[in-house]
Amino acid sequence: MLVGGYLALSLATLAAIVLLRNNASVVNSAVWVRGTVVVGSALLTRRFAARAARGSRRAYRRLRVVSTAMVTAIVAIVSLPGTFPLWMKAEQVVCGVLLAGVVAVVNRRQLRTLFTAP
């Protein structure tokens, strides 16, 4: 559910970027790049989560890495002054909250133990 929400929000944001592309105060080149990167990471996150749910240790490790890296990147994005419009920072905060939930779930002891057991 968290990963699905992250993907849905990312796709909706990219659609908004396309629709608002002619408004330079709302959509700049940084927004295009970030929006595209976020959709890509959301698609990967979804794929890793689906494979991890089927028992793939490799996908589980990748899910842990990608979700943690994206939360870190989101903190940096939200902290940067001026590069991104306020609406994009707000969207990134929501994505960050969803991904923080993913990070919390995949790093629980019970799940880590399940994927490290022989």
MDTraj code that builds the backbone (N, CA, C; nanometers):
import mdtraj as md
import numpy as np

residues = "MET LEU VAL GLY GLY TYR LEU ALA LEU SER LEU ALA THR LEU ALA ALA ILE VAL LEU LEU ARG ASN ASN ALA SER VAL VAL ASN SER ALA VAL TRP VAL ARG GLY THR VAL VAL VAL GLY SER ALA LEU LEU THR ARG ARG PHE ALA ALA ARG ALA ALA ARG GLY SER ARG ARG ALA TYR ARG ARG LEU ARG VAL VAL SER THR ALA MET VAL THR ALA ILE VAL ALA ILE VAL SER LEU PRO GLY THR PHE PRO LEU TRP MET LYS ALA GLU GLN VAL VAL CYS GLY VAL LEU LEU ALA GLY VAL VAL ALA VAL VAL ASN ARG ARG GLN LEU ARG THR LEU PHE THR ALA PRO".split()
xyz = np.array([
    [0.0813, -0.1188, 0.0000],
    [0.0000, 0.0000, 0.0000],
    [0.0863, 0.1260, 0.0000],
    [0.1912, 0.1275, 0.0793],
    [0.2818, 0.2428, 0.0825],
    [0.3511, 0.2612, -0.0521],
    [0.4000, 0.1516, -0.1062],
    [0.4695, 0.1570, -0.2350],
    [0.3723, 0.1955, -0.3464],
    [0.2529, 0.1425, -0.3426],
    [0.1511, 0.1776, -0.4408],
    [0.1136, 0.3249, -0.4331],
    [0.1032, 0.3771, -0.3125],
    [0.0746, 0.5198, -0.2940],
    [0.1860, 0.6068, -0.3478],
    [0.3094, 0.5648, -0.3238],
    [0.4266, 0.6367, -0.3748],
    [0.4256, 0.6391, -0.5269],
    [0.3961, 0.5262, -0.5888],
    [0.3903, 0.5187, -0.7347],
    [0.2765, 0.6046, -0.7889],
    [0.1577, 0.5941, -0.7304],
    [0.0426, 0.6720, -0.7774],
    [0.0688, 0.8216, -0.7666],
    [0.1226, 0.8644, -0.6546],
    [0.1525, 1.0071, -0.6356],
    [0.2595, 1.0536, -0.7340],
    [0.3588, 0.9709, -0.7576],
    [0.4664, 1.0059, -0.8509],
    [0.4127, 1.0208, -0.9934],
    [0.3265, 0.9297, -1.0341],
    [0.2670, 0.9376, -1.1677],
    [0.1751, 1.0590, -1.1798],
    [0.0976, 1.0880, -1.0753],
    [0.0102, 1.2054, -1.0765],
    [0.0926, 1.3337, -1.0845],
    [0.2052, 1.3366, -1.0162],
    [0.2926, 1.4530, -1.0199],
    [0.3509, 1.4730, -1.1587],
    [0.3940, 1.3646, -1.2217],
    [0.4471, 1.3766, -1.3573],
    [0.3383, 1.4254, -1.4535],
    [0.2170, 1.3791, -1.4357],
    [0.1058, 1.4271, -1.5186],
    [0.0837, 1.5768, -1.4966],
    [0.0917, 1.6208, -1.3709],
    [0.0769, 1.7643, -1.3409],
    [0.1896, 1.8452, -1.4042],
    [0.3095, 1.7911, -1.4032],
    [0.4238, 1.8590, -1.4649],
    [0.3986, 1.8774, -1.6144],
    [0.3490, 1.7742, -1.6779],
    [0.3193, 1.7826, -1.8213],
    [0.2115, 1.8881, -1.8471],
    [0.1065, 1.8861, -1.7668],
    [-0.0030, 1.9808, -1.7863],
    [0.0392, 2.1257, -1.7599],
    [0.1317, 2.1459, -1.6669],
    [0.1745, 2.2810, -1.6289],
    [0.3071, 2.3224, -1.6922],
    [0.3515, 2.2495, -1.7918],
    [0.4837, 2.2708, -1.8509],
    [0.5059, 2.4115, -1.9058],
    [0.4022, 2.4811, -1.9425],
    [0.4171, 2.6148, -1.9999],
    [0.4219, 2.7254, -1.8956],
    [0.4142, 2.6899, -1.7693],
    [0.4206, 2.7873, -1.6610],
    [0.5572, 2.7755, -1.5930],
    [0.6497, 2.8615, -1.6324],
    [0.7884, 2.8525, -1.5854],
    [0.8031, 2.8761, -1.4349],
    [0.7089, 2.9448, -1.3743],
    [0.7193, 2.9667, -1.2300],
    [0.6775, 2.8434, -1.1497],
    [0.6087, 2.7512, -1.2162],
    [0.5602, 2.6305, -1.1499],
    [0.6412, 2.5073, -1.1894],
    [0.6849, 2.5036, -1.3152],
    [0.7604, 2.3884, -1.3665],
    [0.8887, 2.4384, -1.4316],
    [1.0009, 2.4091, -1.3662],
    [1.1321, 2.4429, -1.4229],
    [1.2064, 2.3136, -1.4581],
    [1.3272, 2.3265, -1.5055],
    [1.4011, 2.2069, -1.5472],
    [1.4293, 2.1126, -1.4298],
    [1.4516, 2.1677, -1.3116],
    [1.4750, 2.0830, -1.1943],
    [1.3510, 1.9992, -1.1617],
    [1.2328, 2.0569, -1.1800],
    [1.1078, 1.9847, -1.1554],
    [1.0929, 1.8696, -1.2553],
    [1.1240, 1.8956, -1.3819],
    [1.1183, 1.7893, -1.4835],
    [1.2103, 1.6731, -1.4475],
    [1.3327, 1.7066, -1.4118],
    [1.4304, 1.6017, -1.3791],
    [1.3861, 1.5242, -1.2561],
    [1.3515, 1.5959, -1.1511],
    [1.3126, 1.5297, -1.0268],
    [1.1864, 1.4460, -1.0466],
    [1.0890, 1.5004, -1.1166],
    [0.9650, 1.4268, -1.1411],
    [0.9889, 1.2972, -1.2154],
    [1.0760, 1.3027, -1.3134],
    [1.1080, 1.1828, -1.3913],
    [1.1850, 1.0810, -1.3073],
    [1.2806, 1.1277, -1.2302],
    [1.3590, 1.0390, -1.1438],
    [1.2687, 0.9715, -1.0401],
    [1.1761, 1.0475, -0.9854],
    [1.0872, 0.9918, -0.8827],
    [0.9975, 0.8828, -0.9421],
    [0.9454, 0.9055, -1.0619],
    [0.8638, 0.8007, -1.1252],
    [0.9482, 0.6758, -1.1488],
    [1.0697, 0.6949, -1.1970],
    [1.1591, 0.5799, -1.2176],
    [1.1863, 0.5043, -1.0895],
    [1.2147, 0.5777, -0.9831],
    [1.2421, 0.5100, -0.8560],
    [1.1171, 0.4443, -0.8006],
    [1.0007, 0.5043, -0.8238],
    [0.8756, 0.4447, -0.7764],
    [0.8464, 0.3142, -0.8502],
    [0.8728, 0.3135, -0.9805],
    [0.8541, 0.1898, -1.0576],
    [0.9487, 0.0803, -1.0089],
    [1.0743, 0.1167, -0.9847],
    [1.1699, 0.0186, -0.9317],
    [1.1291, -0.0297, -0.7929],
    [1.0873, 0.0628, -0.7087],
    [1.0457, 0.0282, -0.5734],
    [0.9295, -0.0698, -0.5778],
    [0.8350, -0.0444, -0.6655],
    [0.7193, -0.1344, -0.6825],
    [0.7655, -0.2729, -0.7275],
    [0.8554, -0.2745, -0.8232],
    [0.9061, -0.4028, -0.8737],
    [0.9797, -0.4797, -0.7637],
    [1.0673, -0.4096, -0.6902],
    [1.1414, -0.4755, -0.5824],
    [1.0469, -0.5256, -0.4735],
    [0.9466, -0.4468, -0.4394],
    [0.8511, -0.4878, -0.3355],
    [0.7742, -0.6126, -0.3788],
    [0.7325, -0.6155, -0.5048],
    [0.6584, -0.7326, -0.5547],
    [0.7455, -0.8575, -0.5518],
    [0.8686, -0.8436, -0.5939],
    [0.9585, -0.9600, -0.5934],
    [0.9967, -1.0020, -0.4522],
    [1.0175, -0.9032, -0.3645],
    [1.0489, -0.9358, -0.2247],
    [0.9311, -1.0095, -0.1606],
    [0.8096, -0.9686, -0.1937],
    [0.6905, -1.0356, -0.1404],
    [0.6830, -1.1813, -0.1846],
    [0.7456, -1.2113, -0.2974],
    [0.7512, -1.3502, -0.3450],
    [0.8740, -1.4241, -0.2911],
    [0.9528, -1.3564, -0.2054],
    [1.0640, -1.4231, -0.1391],
    [1.2025, -1.3938, -0.1933],
    [1.2171, -1.3006, -0.2851],
    [1.3485, -1.2711, -0.3423],
    [1.4345, -1.1898, -0.2446],
    [1.5436, -1.2502, -0.2015],
    [1.6363, -1.1807, -0.1118],
    [1.7022, -1.0615, -0.1814],
    [1.7385, -1.0798, -0.3058],
    [1.8020, -0.9718, -0.3825],
    [1.7072, -0.8514, -0.3936],
    [1.5819, -0.8763, -0.4237],
    [1.4837, -0.7677, -0.4353],
    [1.4622, -0.7005, -0.2999],
    [1.4611, -0.7800, -0.1939],
    [1.4464, -0.7244, -0.0595],
    [1.5611, -0.6295, -0.0279],
    [1.6833, -0.6719, -0.0569],
    [1.7995, -0.5841, -0.0317],
    [1.7906, -0.4570, -0.1146],
    [1.7513, -0.4710, -0.2403],
    [1.7378, -0.3542, -0.3277],
    [1.6272, -0.2612, -0.2785],
    [1.5196, -0.3177, -0.2304],
    [1.4109, -0.2371, -0.1755],
    [1.4599, -0.1565, -0.0560],
    [1.5378, -0.2198, 0.0295],
    [1.5931, -0.1480, 0.1455],
    [1.6836, -0.0338, 0.1014],
    [1.7698, -0.0581, 0.0050],
    [1.8645, 0.0432, -0.0411],
    [1.7926, 0.1583, -0.1115],
    [1.7050, 0.1247, -0.2061],
    [1.6380, 0.2289, -0.2849],
    [1.5475, 0.3151, -0.1963],
    [1.4716, 0.2530, -0.1082],
    [1.3811, 0.3312, -0.0237],
    [1.4593, 0.4231, 0.0705],
    [1.5674, 0.3749, 0.1257],
    [1.6496, 0.4583, 0.2137],
    [1.7167, 0.5716, 0.1359],
    [1.7685, 0.5410, 0.0191],
    [1.8330, 0.6437, -0.0639],
    [1.7341, 0.7517, -0.1055],
    [1.6130, 0.7119, -0.1405],
    [1.5137, 0.8106, -0.1832],
    [1.4688, 0.8985, -0.0667],
    [1.4544, 0.8433, 0.0516],
    [1.4197, 0.9254, 0.1679],
    [1.5301, 1.0282, 0.1926],
    [1.6546, 0.9858, 0.1818],
    [1.7677, 1.0771, 0.1995],
    [1.7661, 1.1872, 0.0932],
    [1.7408, 1.1497, -0.0308],
    [1.7344, 1.2483, -0.1397],
    [1.6186, 1.3445, -0.1183],
    [1.5072, 1.2960, -0.0704],
    [1.3915, 1.3822, -0.0461],
    [1.4216, 1.4843, 0.0626],
    [1.4895, 1.4425, 0.1668],
    [1.5277, 1.5368, 0.2722],
    [1.6149, 1.6478, 0.2128],
    [1.7076, 1.6113, 0.1265],
    [1.7934, 1.7113, 0.0621],
    [1.7115, 1.8043, -0.0277],
    [1.6210, 1.7501, -0.1064],
    [1.5372, 1.8288, -0.1979],
    [1.4549, 1.9302, -0.1200],
    [1.3919, 1.8849, -0.0141],
    [1.3061, 1.9721, 0.0648],
    [1.3885, 2.0796, 0.1357],
    [1.5117, 2.0484, 0.1680],
    [1.5982, 2.1428, 0.2393],
    [1.6617, 2.2480, 0.1493],
    [1.6743, 2.2195, 0.0191],
    [1.7385, 2.3144, -0.0720],
    [1.6532, 2.4388, -0.0914],
    [1.7115, 2.5555, -0.0711],
    [1.6339, 2.6776, -0.0938],
    [1.6259, 2.7115, -0.2427],
    [1.5065, 2.7456, -0.2883],
    [1.4901, 2.8040, -0.4199],
    [1.4879, 2.7138, -0.5417],
    [1.5433, 2.5963, -0.5383],
    [1.5530, 2.5132, -0.6585],
    [1.4171, 2.4598, -0.7022],
    [1.3348, 2.4193, -0.6085],
    [1.2060, 2.3582, -0.6387],
    [1.0927, 2.4456, -0.5854],
    [0.9829, 2.4535, -0.6613],
    [0.8677, 2.5296, -0.6127],
    [0.8050, 2.4621, -0.4907],
    [0.7303, 2.5398, -0.4162],
    [0.6700, 2.4901, -0.2927],
    [0.5804, 2.3677, -0.3162],
    [0.5059, 2.3656, -0.4254],
    [0.4171, 2.2520, -0.4504],
    [0.4959, 2.1225, -0.4672],
    [0.6140, 2.1325, -0.5308],
    [0.6971, 2.0134, -0.5511],
    [0.7578, 1.9677, -0.4186],
    [0.7959, 2.0621, -0.3354],
    [0.8494, 2.0247, -0.2035],
    [0.7416, 1.9567, -0.1196],
    [0.6190, 2.0067, -0.1272],
    [0.5086, 1.9452, -0.0520],
    [0.4837, 1.8023, -0.1013],
    [0.4860, 1.7843, -0.2324],
    [0.4685, 1.6507, -0.2895],
    [0.5814, 1.5587, -0.2442],
    [0.7013, 1.6113, -0.2401],
    [0.8151, 1.5305, -0.1971],
    [0.8049, 1.4930, -0.0496],
    [0.7501, 1.5807, 0.0317],
    [0.7287, 1.5477, 0.1731],
    [0.6338, 1.4282, 0.1852],
    [0.5257, 1.4299, 0.1083],
    [0.4306, 1.3176, 0.1122],
    [0.4984, 1.1888, 0.0649],
    [0.5753, 1.1990, -0.0443],
    [0.6510, 1.0818, -0.0913],
    [0.7471, 1.0331, 0.0171],
    [0.8120, 1.1258, 0.0834],
    [0.9063, 1.0908, 0.1897],
    [0.8394, 1.0189, 0.3056],
    [0.7200, 1.0636, 0.3417],
    [0.6466, 0.9978, 0.4499],
    [0.6095, 0.8552, 0.4091],
    [0.5617, 0.8385, 0.2856],
    [0.5288, 0.7041, 0.2368],
    [0.6523, 0.6143, 0.2368],
    [0.7629, 0.6675, 0.1869],
    [0.8860, 0.5876, 0.1810],
    [0.9454, 0.5628, 0.3194],
    [0.9288, 0.6564, 0.4113],
    [0.9755, 0.6339, 0.5481],
    [0.9013, 0.5151, 0.6089],
    [0.7732, 0.5028, 0.5745],
    [0.6976, 0.3851, 0.6179],
    [0.7548, 0.2573, 0.5598],
    [0.7923, 0.2620, 0.4315],
    [0.8551, 0.1454, 0.3676],
    [0.9855, 0.1115, 0.4387],
    [1.0674, 0.2125, 0.4636],
    [1.1957, 0.1915, 0.5324],
    [1.1723, 0.1271, 0.6689],
    [1.0728, 0.1766, 0.7408],
    [1.0432, 0.1201, 0.8737],
    [1.0019, -0.0265, 0.8637],
    [0.9189, -0.0585, 0.7672],
    [0.8713, -0.1967, 0.7527],
    [0.9843, -0.2897, 0.7111],
    [1.0612, -0.2527, 0.6084],
    [1.1634, -0.3451, 0.5573],
    [1.2830, -0.3601, 0.6504],
    [1.2956, -0.2695, 0.7470],
    [1.4069, -0.2799, 0.8401],
    [1.3686, -0.3383, 0.9752],
    [1.2466, -0.3876, 0.9862],
    [1.2068, -0.4548, 1.1100],
    [1.2879, -0.5825, 1.1257],
    [1.3184, -0.6122, 1.2480],
    [1.4002, -0.7299, 1.2793],
    [1.3402, -0.8575, 1.2220],
    [1.2109, -0.8745, 1.2361],
    [1.1456, -0.9973, 1.1891],
    [1.1647, -1.0146, 1.0377],
    [1.1509, -0.9077, 0.9619],
    [1.1668, -0.9163, 0.8173],
    [1.3129, -0.9373, 0.7790],
    [1.4035, -0.8657, 0.8454],
    [1.5463, -0.8854, 0.8168],
    [1.5861, -1.0292, 0.8454],
    [1.5387, -1.0841, 0.9552],
    [1.5688, -1.2226, 0.9911],
    [1.5132, -1.3196, 0.8876],
    [1.3937, -1.2938, 0.8413],
    [1.3311, -1.3794, 0.7411],
    [1.4153, -1.3859, 0.6130],
    [1.4708, -1.2720, 0.5711],
    [1.5469, -1.2692, 0.4475],
    [1.6951, -1.3061, 0.4633],
    [1.7416, -1.3160, 0.5875],
    [1.8795, -1.3585, 0.6077],
    [1.8890, -1.5056, 0.6458],
    [1.7746, -1.5651, 0.6780],
    [1.7742, -1.7075, 0.7141],
    [1.8076, -1.7918, 0.5911],
    [1.8863, -1.8983, 0.6122],
    [1.9249, -1.9833, 0.4996],
    [1.8128, -2.0651, 0.4403],
])
top = md.Topology()
chain = top.add_chain()
for i, resn in enumerate(residues, 1):
    res = top.add_residue(resn, chain, resSeq=i)
    for name in ("N", "CA", "C"):
        top.add_atom(name, md.element.get_by_symbol(name[0]), res)
traj = md.Trajectory(xyz[None], top)
